[in-house]
Amino acid sequence: RRPPHCDSIPAAMLAVKRAFEGRSSAAEEPPPKPTTTRGGLQVRFTAKLTEALELVSRSPRGLLAAATIGGSVTFVDGSDLSLLGATEELHEDPPNAVAWAAGGETLLLAGEDGIARVVSVASRSVVRSHAVREEPEAGKRPRCHPVSRLAVLGDGAFEFSASFVAAAGRVSHCYRLSDGTLEHVCELASPVHALCAAPRGEPLHWAYALAVKGCVRLVSRAGATVHELQIGSVVRSLASSGQWLAAAEYDGTLKLWGLSPVTSPLTLRGYCGTDGKDVQWSADGGGLAASGSQAVVFDFTGAQPPHPYRSQPWRPAAGKPDSVPRVCIGHRAAAVAWAGGEVAPPPTDEWPPDPATPPARLATVDPQGLVRVWQPRSLPLRKGGQGNPTQPQLMKPQLYTFVRQDATHPSGEAAEPCALLWLAEDTVAVGYASGEIVAFQVT
């Protein structure tokens, strides 16, 4: 029900408000239908849920968790998208994030109500709930902030004896998965903007990284800050691989720190409207992709295609970044996803070990739900750049890669996406806010 004072707002003021917000009293025209460039992606499976979707996540064993706008989670078989059953309503709002643990036997949910929930997949019920809140000031009630980030530590994706971290506002809590023991609390001076676990299997002295105003903190398993990595802008997302920690800023800048030992940061820029929302390593550690007006990929394989605008003729070793970005030209990328599963150990000097290894595939999806598949580390790559070609020494070089296959929502209409994920090496899926999950065959 509208507050009483809203009923007295003059019509002229409402018209000004609509104009300021870019709206009008006339009915808005429907968005134009999305159009494919290459086609070739065929619908393989489809699942339809009864409620609108908020997000979809895939477990290490291929099970999907589809969180709905009504606050429940439906489990879906990733091999054929058959529905396996749903939890009861866990909260009136959908989770802000989810994470898998114990080899896919446990699902973690980040709640808008400040609660981190541990859900048993077998029973489809909550087995523990943790309130992630700051210590209240004397005489005051504790402030409740939404749990916005989750990370499973160490080999926790496969071992039930591991721990997980949940961040809400200016605090993060670390809990043991097996019995819910609170292992440590990190109280911070500003809200947590991003969170990620250290790479699995690496002998590092830190367990997770969290981004706050002005820095990225590397935190040990005991809760001690072992490094503060200074950064000038606000970090939107973090991602780690075997050798590197990547921080994506809101302005599109990517910062990279070497992990063993921790090094001074490298700065990478795509010059193509990167937004920092989604940043992902490829499974082989040979590529780093980021979302934005156009998706951008930085290559870590040691390959360095010739480019007339390179500032210096040097060839990086395998595992080191090529500073010339590979731009997925001409199409917006609301999300990015590499085929191949989780990040493996970093490339070695012999990378790649097998010349017959199929090229790495990257999927993107735009705000209208049009999914595209790329091979940004393979030819053809067109040379280009930002700047004035008559002053090549000032040009910002880029390499352009092109769509291999694409498809719209099966209806042919615009459909808002809420998830992008690979179900297999030859199957990419999109979760749509309308309640559908559609799997496409990649050839």
N, C-alpha and C positions, 0 to 999 in steps of 0.2 A: 504494500500500500504506500502511495506517495505521501511524504510528509505534508502537513497542512500548508506550510508556507509556499510549497511548490504550486499550489492551485492558484495563487495570486500573481504568478509571474505573467506579465503582459505578453500578448502574442508577438509584439515587435521584438521583445527581448529574446523570446524563444527563437525567432527567425535569425537574430544576430548570433545566438549561440550555435544554431545549425550551420550558419555560414562560417563561423570560426572553426568548427569541427570538420568542415568540408562536406557537410550533409545538406540536403535540401528536402523540402516537404514533398516533392514529387517522388514517385516510385523510382528506385534506382534500377538502371539497366543491368541485366545479368552480365556476368563477365564473359568475354569471348571464349569460344571453345578452344581448348588447347589443340595444337597440331603437332604431329610427329615430323621428324626430319628424315629418319631412316626406316623406322618400323622394325619389324623382325622379332620383337618380343611377343610370345604367345602366352595367353593365360593358361596356366597349368592346374592350379587349384584355387578355390575361393572359399572363404569362411564368412558367415554372416552372423554377427552378434545382435542381441535384442536391444542393446543400448549403444549410445555413441562412445567411441573409443577415445582414450586420452593418451595412452602409450602402449607399446608392445616391446617385449624383451625376450631374447632367446637364451636358453640355458646351455651349458657345455654339452649336454646330452641331446640337444635338439628340441626340447620342450619349449613352447611359447607361453608366456604370461601376458594376457591382454587385459589391461586395466581400463575399466569403463568409467564414464562420467558419474555413474551412480555410486561409485565407491567399492565395487566388487572386482574380483579378478577371475577371468575365465582362462583355464588351461587348454592349450591347443596342441595337437600333435604336429610337429614341424615337418613330418614326412609327407603328410597329405592334407593338412589343415582340418582334420576332423576335431570336433569339440569334445573335450574329455570331462567337462564339469566345471563348476564355478564355486567360489567361496560365497559365504553369505556377505551381506554388505558390511565392510570393515570400518567404514567411516562415511559420513555424508558427502565428503569430497574425495576425488580420486587422488592417488599418491603423486607426489612431485617427482619421485625417482624410484627405481627398483634396482636390486642387485641380487645375483644368484650366489649361493654358497653351498658347501657340502656336496659338490658334484651335481648340483641341480636338485637336491632333495629339500633345500630350504630356499625360500624367497624372502628378501628383505624389502620393506616398504617404507618410504619416507613420507610421513603424514603432514598434512596442512595444519593439524591440531598440535604439532610439536611432539608427536609420538613416532618412534621407530618401531615397527611391528615385524616380528619374526613369524613367518607362516610356514607350516609343514605342508609340503606338496602332497604327501600321502593322504593326510586327513583333510586337507583344504581348509585349515583353521589356524587361527593365531595361537601360537604356543607361548609367546612372551611379548610384552609391550614395555618399551622404555621411554620415559619422559626425558627429552633432551632440552634442558632448561638451564639458564644462568642462575647462579646463586642470588637469591633475593637480597635487596638492601634491608637493613634492620627495620623492622616494623612494616615492611611492604610485602605484597604478594609477589611471587616470582613472575617475571614477564614471559609470555609464551610466544615463541617464534616458530614458523613452519620449519620442519626438517626439510632442507633443500638439497642435501648432498649425502651420498653413501659411498663407501669404499670397503671392499673386502681385502684384508691384509695378507701378505705372504702368499702361501699356496691355499688360501682359504676357499678358493673356488672349488677345491677338490677335497679338503680336509675339514671334517666337522669340528676339529679341535682348534680351529683358527679363530680370528677375531674380526670385528668390523667396526668402522668408524661412521658416526652419524653427526652431521653438522647442522646447527640451527642458530641463526643470529650470530652472536659473538662467542659461541662456545662449540666445542666438538667433544663428543664422548666416545670412548673406545670400550666395546663390550666383548666378552668371550662368548663365542657362539654356543658352546656346549651347555653352559649353565646360566648365561646371562650376567655373569659377574662384571661389574664396572671396573675396568682395568686402569683407566686414567681419564682425566678431564683436562682439556686445554681451554683456558680462558683467554680471550683475545680482546684487543682494543677496538677492533672494527669487525663488521660482519664477514663471514667466509663467502667468497665469491666463486671458488672452484676447489675441487678436491680430487685427488687420485692416489692410488696405491703405488708403491714402488714396484718395479718389474719383478715378476716371479722368477725364482731360481738364481737371482743375482746376489752375491755376497756384499750387500750394501749395509751401511750403518744407520740408515733411516728406513722407516716403514711406510710413511705416506707423506704427501705434500699437500699443503692447503694454501690458497691464495687469499690474502687480506690486503687492505689498503697499503700500497707502497712496497710490498714484498711477497715472496713466496717462501713459506717456512717448510723445511724438511724436519719431520718429527720422528723420533725413535719409537720403538715398540713400548718403551716405558713412559712415553709422553714428553720427553725432553726435546727442546728445539736444538738440533745439531747444526743447522745452517739457516741463515736468513739471506735469501737471494733478493737483492734490491731490484726494484722495477719501477719505472716512472709512471706507468699508466695502470688502468684497472684491468685485471685479468678476467676473462670471461670463461675460459676452459683450460684444463690441464690434461696432458697425456704423456705417458712414459713408455719407453722402449728399453731394450737391453743396455743401450749406451747413453741415451738422451732423456732429458725431461723437457717437454715443449709446453710453453705458455702462450696462449692466443689472447691478444688484447682486443678491446672493443674497436680500436681503430684499424684492426686488421694486421698489425705487426705480430710476427711470431718470434719469440725468444727461445733459444736453445741453450741448455747447460749440459756439459758433459758430466757423467755421474761417477766415473771411477778413474781419477778423483773428480770432485766437483770443480768445474772450470768457470772462467769468465764467460758471460753469455755471448752467443752469436745472434745477430739480428737478421731475419729473413723477411722480405716484403714481396708480395705478389703483384702489387699495383693493378689490382683488378676488382676492388670492392670486397675484399675478404672481411667478414664480420666477426670472426672469433667464436661464433656460437658452437660450432661442431668441428673438432679437430681429431683426426684418427691416424694411427700408424698402420701400415700394411702388415700382414701376418709375418712376412719375412724380414721386416725392419728396413726394407729398401725404399719406402716411400712414406711421406707425411702429407696428408690431404686436409684441406680446410674449406669450410662452406663460405658462401657469400654471393655477391652479384654474379660472380662466376667462380666455380670451384678452382682451387689452385693446388698443385702437387709439387713438392720438393723431392728430388731424387737423391738417394743415399747409396746407390749401387757402385759409384765410382765412374759410371758412364758420363761423358761430357760431350754432347753433340756440339759441333762447331757453330759459332754465332759471331757475326761481325761486330757486335756491340759489347762483347765481353771486355771487362776492364783490364784483365790480365790473363795471359795464356797459361793456366795452371790446370792440372788434372788431379782432383781429389781422390784419396784412397777410398776403397770400399768402406762403407759405414760413415763417411763424411758427406755433408750436404753440398750439392751443387746450388750455388746462389741464384742461378737463373731459373725462375719459376716456369712450370708447365701449366698453362691455363686451359681449362676446359671451356673452349671459346663459345661465346654467344648465348649461354643459357644460365639462368639463375639456379643456385643450388641451396635449397633450404636445409638439406642434410646430405652427408656423404657416408659411404660405407664400402670398405674393401671386402672382396671375396677372400675366403681362406681362413676365417676364424680369428683366434686370439694371436697376439703378438708373440713371435718366436724369438730366439736369440738373435743378436744383431748379425749383419753380414760380416764375413771374414774376407781376407785378401783373396781367397779363391772363389768369392761370390760371383755369379751363381754357380753352384756346384754342378748342375746339369743343364747343358744348353737346350735340352728338350723340354725344360720346365715351361709350362704355358705362361703367357704374359699375365701380369697382375691386372685384375679387372677392378674398376672403381664404379660404383653406382651413385647416382645423384637423383634427387627428386626436387621438383620446383614447387612453389606454393599452390599451383593448380593441380598437383598430383601427377604430373608427367614424369615418369621414371626413365633415366637414361643410363646406358652402360658405356664406359670408356676404357681405353687401354693407354693411360697417359705415359707409360714408360716404354712404349713401342712406337715405331714409325707408322705413319708419317707424322713429322713434327714440322710445323711451318715457323720460320724465323720471323720475329716481329719485335715490337717494343713500344714504350711510351716516351714521347718527346719529339724533338725536331730532327728528322733524318739528316738534315744538312749539318747538324752538329753531332756526329756519331759518338764523340767522346762523352757527351752528356746524356745519351740515350739510356733508358732503363730497359735492358733486354728481357724478352719473354720468348717462350716457345709455345706454340699453340697446338693443342691436340683436339681431335674431332670425335663426335658421337659415332659409336659403332652400331648400337641398336637402341630403340626407344619405344615407349608405349604410353597411351593415356589410360585413365580409368576405363574399365570395360564399357561403361555407358557412353564414352566419348565426351562426357561433360567434365567441367572443372570439378575437382573433388579435393578438399583440404586434406593433406597428408598429416599423420601424427607419428609415423615410424617408418624407418627404412632399414632392412636387414637382409642378410643372405641366409637362406635355408640350406643351401648346398653350393658346390662350386658352379653349378649350372642353373641355379634357381635363386632369384632375388624377389623379395616380397615387400609390399607397401601396406602399412596400416592406414586406413582412412578414418577420419573423424566420424564419418557416417555410420561406422560400425562394421566395416568390411576389412578383411585381410585378403589381399590378392597376390598370388605367387605367379611369377612370370618365368617362362623357360628361356634361358640364355643359350644361344648357339655359337 
